[in-house]
Amino acid sequence: MITLTLPLPPSDNALTRCTCRNGKARLYPTKAKKWFERDATAWLRIQKLPERPIEGPVAVTVAVYFPN
């Protein structure tokens, strides 16, 4: 069994921002999204992952713990 722990991602509203230039809207990632991606990648790197891809049937269970 493999157990991975990740931090909670920012809310959907905090992932992108919109600006308008010359009448065109542009979406860009926020600092919160960039920080989460960096932190989640670091968390996965320090946890022991299998060396090879998993073969055969796989079951996934997700448990979410919200901070108080």
C-alpha positions as CSV (number, residue, x, y, z in Angstrom):
1,M,0.0,0.0,0.0
2,I,1.2,3.5,-0.9
3,T,0.1,6.5,1.2
4,L,0.7,10.0,0.0
5,T,0.0,13.2,1.9
6,L,-0.5,16.5,0.2
7,P,-1.4,20.0,1.3
8,L,-4.8,21.4,0.5
9,P,-4.9,23.3,-2.8
10,P,-6.1,26.9,-2.9
11,S,-9.7,27.5,-3.8
12,D,-10.7,27.6,-7.5
13,N,-11.1,31.4,-7.2
14,A,-7.5,31.8,-6.1
15,L,-5.9,29.9,-8.9
16,T,-6.2,32.4,-11.7
17,R,-6.6,36.1,-12.2
18,C,-8.0,38.0,-15.2
19,T,-6.7,41.2,-16.8
20,C,-7.9,43.1,-19.9
21,R,-5.5,44.7,-22.3
22,N,-6.6,46.2,-25.7
23,G,-10.0,44.7,-25.2
24,K,-8.7,41.2,-24.7
25,A,-9.1,39.2,-21.5
26,R,-6.0,37.2,-20.3
27,L,-6.0,34.6,-17.5
28,Y,-2.8,34.1,-15.6
29,P,-1.9,31.9,-12.6
30,T,-1.6,33.5,-9.2
31,K,1.2,33.2,-6.7
32,A,-1.0,30.9,-4.6
33,K,-1.2,28.4,-7.5
34,K,2.5,28.6,-8.2
35,W,3.3,28.1,-4.4
36,F,0.9,25.2,-4.2
37,E,2.4,23.4,-7.2
38,R,5.9,24.0,-5.8
39,D,4.9,22.8,-2.3
40,A,3.0,19.7,-3.6
41,T,5.9,18.7,-5.8
42,A,8.3,19.0,-2.8
43,W,5.9,16.9,-0.6
44,L,5.8,14.2,-3.2
45,R,9.6,14.2,-3.6
46,I,10.3,13.6,0.1
47,Q,7.7,10.8,0.3
48,K,8.8,7.3,-0.8
49,L,7.3,6.6,-4.2
50,P,7.7,3.3,-6.1
51,E,10.6,3.0,-8.5
52,R,8.4,1.5,-11.2
53,P,4.9,2.1,-12.5
54,I,2.2,0.2,-10.7
55,E,0.9,-2.8,-12.6
56,G,-2.5,-4.5,-12.1
57,P,-5.7,-3.4,-10.4
58,V,-5.5,-0.2,-8.3
59,A,-7.8,1.1,-5.7
60,V,-7.7,4.8,-4.6
61,T,-9.1,6.1,-1.3
62,V,-9.0,9.9,-0.6
63,A,-9.3,11.3,2.9
64,V,-9.5,15.1,3.2
65,Y,-8.7,16.8,6.5
66,F,-9.5,20.5,6.7
67,P,-7.7,22.7,9.2
68,N,-9.8,24.2,12.0
